[in-house]
Amino acid sequence: MTAQPMALEDTTWREDALDIVERWATQGRRFTADDLREEMRRPAPHKNMVGSIFTTAQRRGWIAKHANATSRVKSRNGGHQYEWIGKTWRDHLG
């Protein structure tokens, strides 16, 4: 019996993405899921992981929804997304 090669799972993608979102939140930068996709060195291991990053960051109190936006990613075909901002920065904006 021949052994099957094991697929290499990306075990650090989630932590890396959360680090980026946390950094952007503390900088007061406005950003979207498209920005995160562009910043990451490789695609998410699963298509739902990008959204879960924003859910986690919001639950941790790092970010808040700032505005509605349209995706620039061709595969998303102009789909809706949120523009996010660091929670402390949003509170200063009023």
URBEL-V605673 format. One line per field, one symbol per residue. ss: DSSP state (H for helix, E for strand, - for the rest). phi: phi as a letter, one per 30 degrees, with the letter a starting at -180 (. if undefined). burial: + if it has 24 or more other C-alpha atoms within 12 Angstrom, else -. A space follows every 50 residues. Layout:
ss = ???
phi = ???
burial = ???
//
This chain:
ss = ------------HHHHHHHHHHHHHHH---E-HHHHHHH---------HH HHHHHHHHH---EEEEEEEE---HHH---EEEEEEEHHHHHHH-
phi = .cddddddddcceddddddddddddddidcabddddeddddadddbdddd ddddddddddidbbdcadbcdcdeddhiddacccbeeddddddj
burial = ------------++-+++-+++-++--++++++++++------+-----+ +-++--+----+++++--------------+++++++--+----
//
